[in-house]
Amino acid sequence: MTKWIEKFPQELQAKVKQVDEMIAPKLAEVDEIVLHNQQRVLDLYRKHHVAEEDLVGSTGYGYDDIGRDKLEAIFADYFKCEDALVRPQIVSGTHAISTALFGALRTKDTLYYMTGMPYDTIQQAIGIVGDNPGSMKEYGINFDYSPLTAEGKVDYAAVEEKLKNDSSIKVVAIQRSRGYATRDSFTVAEIKEMTAFVKKINPNAIVFIDNCYGEFTETDEPTFYGADLMAGSMYKNAGAGVAKSGAFLVGRHDLIMQAASRLFAPGPGKGEGATYGYQRDFYRGFFLAPHVTGEAVKGSIYTAALLETMGAEVSPKWDAPRTDLVQTVVFHSEEPMIKFCASIQHNSPLNAFVDPIPSEMDNYEDRIIMASGSFIEGSTIELSSDGPLREPYALYIQGGLSYAHVKIAITNAVNETYFK
């Protein structure tokens, strides 16, 4: 054993050793995914002749920003799409999703989620909850969804009925990650099946993917299999903890242009949007994304395995397929959930001296407990944990720039929660 572990009780040291041996083959599988995805990114940087001058960025209107256009071509190539929008002006994954949906939908159109009720912040943008000005509801855009089955899977019979009987459905949305639900995140293979099912019934429906937390966790992406439009965040997987802000959309050219008109203005569209000091971070972040995502996934596997040895209820299990960064731990009561979350904060590089306190947050209906001592505010590719204070008191742990940091922080959190 190395000295970092010696401060812990002997029982915990034994469990860590047991976990290390148990998960070693699984970590090796992650390394193979990283190598595959890293080769693809490297090949695209070489193909598009990325050079120092592409990293400078533009000012003002942002006209003729060659580096910006080249980066968007790389994103389109990587995700096998016609076009991309990669901009610092898109401030979050929720903003990217909202921009994409507002671009594609018009009054009396229906947005339909086939993967159950969407994540809390998207509910606000749609107008399901809250009383926010400018929601889709205010613009006369309709919303519908089909609940998942008891097993957390798509109810295909219900989806078929909706698609056949509601001609107003224009966008069919798929949320890859679990959000604040306890169901499994959907793998690319599952999303491929969903997309094919929708297109068979309604070939004109726009299949939209909320891909946040998903990029680079598998060798394939949903857009490889017919998804029309997809959103992700630059301070989640795709920016590798380097990008300080921004998000992206990839998909069909016409849908990207509609989103650009929504983000900026009809007319200029993609032609405007200065990138100022962001380009170097975007290029570097996307290049590092396969590796950093792999580190975070390894951390999630360790987290699940160690907590399983403690008898905790975790999802996904340590040996289950991984399709995003999110690891859920269910505590069933408030106190241990807060205690574990606080230990994550205390083992963060920033604000380690702070105690997280459950509080109201914009766009959420319940009080939220959140630990995030990250270098980029809200960066969930960096180690963080959060969750709503409601049954079943599930904490959502994600990210980690290095496997070593995740291992140290999680081991400390287990020690604080279960041994003290």
N, C-alpha and C positions, 0 to 999 in steps of 0.2 A: 504494500500500500504506500502511496505517496503521502507526504506530510499534510496536504490539505484536508485529508479525511480523518486524521488522527484526533481531532478535537471532538468528534462525534461519538456517541455511545457505541460500544462494541456491537450491539445488535444491529444498529443502523449501518455500521461499516460492513458487516457481513451481508446485509441486504444489498448494498451498493455493489459489492463484489459479485454477488449472485446475478444482479441485473446486468452488469457489464458483460458477463459471460453469455447470458441469455440473449441479449440483443445484438451481439457482434455480427451475426449473419445478416440481420435486418439493416444494420448500418452500412454494411458492404453493398447491399442492394441500392441504397440511397446514393452511394458513391458512383455507381454505374449510371444512374439517372443524371447525376451532376455532369459526368463526363460527356454523355450524349448531348445534353442541352448546351454545355459550354462549347462543344465543337460546332454546333449549329450557329451560336452567336458569333464565335470567332470567324467562321466562314463568311457570315454576312458582313461583318466589319471589313473583311478583306475584299469581298465582292463589290461593296459600295465605295471603296477607296477612302475610308475615313482618314482625315488628315487634321493636323493641328488647327488649321483655319476653320474647321467645322465646329470647333469647341468655343469659339469667341462669343457668339450670340449677337443679337441685334438690339437696336433701341427704337424709340418712337413708334411708328406704325409697324415696323418689322417687315417691311417689304424686302423681297429678294434675299431672304435668310436661307442661304444654301445649306448650312448645317442643320437647321430645323427641318427643311424638306428632306434631307438625306436621312435623318434620324427617323422621320415618319415612314420613309420608304423601307428602312430596316425593320421597323415594327410590323409593317404590312407584310413584308417577306417572312418574318419569323412566324407570324400567326396565320400565314397563308391566306391573306385577305387582299382585297383590291386597294384599300386605302387605310390611312390612320390619322389620328389627331392626337398629338403628344404635346401638351402645353402646360406651362406653369400657371396659366390663368385658371385652369380647372383645379380647384383647391382641395378636393377630396374624392374618394370613391363615390360617395353619395351625390356630389356635384356632377361627376361624370355620368352616373346613371340618370340623374334628372335631366341633364343636357341631352343625352341620347333619346330619352323618352319624349321630352318636349319637342325635340326635332322631328321625330317620326309620327307623333300623334296629333290629331286635329279634333275640334269640337265634334261630339257625338261618336267619335271612335272609342273603342273599349280596349283598355290594357288588361290583359288576363294573365295571372300568375298560375301556372300549372304545378308549382312546387309549394303550394300552401301560402299562408299569409307572409308577405315580405318582411324584411328586417325593420326594426322600429323607426329608423331615420327615413326610410323610403315611405313608410306609412304617412309620415308628416308631409312629404313632398306630394304624395298622391292626394292627401286630404282626408284620409280615413280617420285620423285622430288629429287633435289640435285644431286651431283656428288660424292657420298661417296664411297671410296674403300671398297670392300668386300660385296657390296649389293647383294641381290638375283639376280638382273638383271645381274650383273657381272658373276654370276655362271650359267647363262643360265636357271634360273628358271622363268617360265612365271607367269604373274599375270592377273587376270580378276575379274570383280565384276559386280553386278547388282544394279542399283540405287533403292532406296526405292520408294514406291508410294508417291503421294502427301500428304498422311496422315501420312507418316513416318513409314509405315509398309513394311514387306517383300513382294516383288512382286513374288508370288509363280509361276505364269505362266512363268515369265522370268527365274526363278531358274530351273524349270523343263526343259525348252528348253536348257539351258546351260549344265545341267547334262546329258541329253540324247544325246547331239550332240558333246560334247567335252570329249573324252576318256582320255585326258591328265590330267584332274582334279583329283588330289590326295588328297588335303586338302580343305575342305570347312570350312571357318572361320566365326565365329559369334562374333561380338563385342557387349557385353552386355550393356556397358555404352554408353552415347551419344557422348563422346569425345568433340570436339568443334563444334558439330552440335546442332541444336535446336530440333531435334526429341526426342521423349520419349525414355528412356532406356527400354530395353526389360526385361520383367518379366521372371521368371523361367518357368511359364506355357507357355509363348510364345516360349521360347527356346526349351522346350520339344516338342512342335509342329514342330518347324523347324527341330530338330534332327530326329524326326520320318519321316518327309517328305523326307529328304535327304536319309535316310537309305532305305526307300521304293524304291526309284529310283535307288540308287547306294549303295548297302550294303557294298561295299569295301571302300567307301570314308571315310577318316578320318575327323570326326567332331571335330574341335578345337574351344575352347571358350576362348576369352579374357575376363576374369572375374574380372578385376581390378575395385575396388570400390563396388563389389557386395557381397562379402562373409558376411554371418550372417545377411543380411538385411531381408531375408526370412527364413522360416524353412526348405526349400529345396534348393538344389544346382543343377546346370545344369548336373553335372556328375551322379546324381541319375537316369537320364533318357536317358542314352545311349551315352552321349558325350564321345569321345575317349581320349581327352587330354585337359587340362585346365591350364591356367596360372594366377597367382596373385602375389601381392607384399606384402612383410613383413612390409613395412612402409606405407601401406594403412591399410585396415581393419584387416588383419590377425595378425598383430604385435601389434595392440592396442596402438601405440605411444611409445612402450617400445623397440621394435627391432630397432637397429641403422642402419641396412642395410639388404639386402637379399630379396629374392623372392622365389617362389615355383612353381612347376609343379606337377600336379596329373593326373593319367590316366592309360592307358594300360601299362603293364610291358614292352613290346617291345618298345613302343614309349618313355617311360621314359629312358630306356637304350640308345636309340639313342640320346636323348637330353643330357644325361650324357656324352656320348662319344664326343659330340660336345662341351660341356662346359669344359671338362677336356681333355681326350685323349682316342682314341680307345684302348681298352684293360683294363686299370684300371677302367674307367667309374665311377660308383657310389662308388667304393671301396676306392677312394681317396677323398681328400678335407677336410683339417683341419677346425675345428670349433672354435678353440682358445677361445676367451672370449664371443662368441655369444650365446652359448647354453642356459644359464640361461635366457637371454632376450627373446629368441625364445619360450621357454617353458612358461615363465610368460606372454609374449605377447599373445600367442595363447589362454591361459587360460582366459585372460581378454578380448579377442576380442569380444565375444558376448555382454558384457556390454558396452564397449566403442563404438562399432558400434551402439548400441541402443541410446547412448547419442548423437552421431552425427546425427542419423536419426531424433531424436526429435528436434534437432537444425534446421534441414532442414525444418521440418514441421512448426516450429515457423517462420522461415525466410520467407517461402512462404506466410503464413497467414498474417504476419504484412505488407509485401510489397503489398499484394493484397488489404489490406485496404487503402493503399496509392495510389491505382490505377495503380500499376506497372504490367507489363506483366511478369508472372512467369511460369516456367515449371519445374517439375510438380506442379499442384495446391496443396494446403495444404492437401486436403482430398483425393487426388489420391493415388493409390497403390504405395508403395515405393519398389524399387528393387536395389537401390544403394545410394551413399551418395550425388550425385551431384544435386545441385539446381541452375537452370538457372534464371537469371534476365535480361530482355532485356531493354536497355536504349535508343536505336535508335540514340544516339549521343555520342561523345567522352567524353565531359566534365563531365556529371553526372556519367558515368561509372568509370572514373578515380577518381572522388571525393569519391564515395562509396568505391572503392577498397582501397584508401588511409586511410579511416576511419577504415577499417578492420585491416590494418597494425598498425594504431595508438592505437588500442585496443588489441594488441597481447602482450604476455608476454616477447618476445624478439624483439629488434629493433623497439620498439614502436615510437622512435624518428625519424625514417626514412620515407621519402616520396617516395613511389614507382613511378618509371618513366618508361613509355613505351619504350621498347628497343628491339633490335634484340637478339634472343636466338638461340642456336644451335638446329637444327632439326625442326625449325618452319619457315614458309614462311613469316609471317606477324610479325610486332612488337607486343610484348606481354606486358600487364600490369599484375603485379603479387604482391599480398600481402601474405607474409608467415613468420610470426614471430614465427616459430616453434622450438621446442627443437631438432628435427631431421631434417636436411636439406632435403627439398623436401617431407616431410611427409604430405600426404594429408588426413590422419586420424586426423591430427591436423587441426584447423580452418585455412583455406586459401581461397583466391579467385584469379582468374586469367581469362584471356581471350584475344583473338587476337583483335587488333584495326582494325576491318573491320565490314562491315554491317553484322548483325543488331546491332552490339555493345552489344554483350551478355556477361555478367559476369558469370563465373561458380564458385559457392561457394560450398565448401565441407568441411567435417570434423568437428572436435570439440571433444576434450577429455572429456569435460563435457558440459552438456546442459546449465548450468549456464553461462559458458564463452560465448557460442554462443549467448545466449539471451542478455547478456550485450553488446557484440560487435555489434550485428545486430541492437539493439535498438539505440546505439550511431551512427551507420552508417546511419540509417534512419533519425535521428535527424540532422546530418550534411548535408545530401543530400537534405532533403525535408523541413526542418524548419529553416535553416540558409542561 
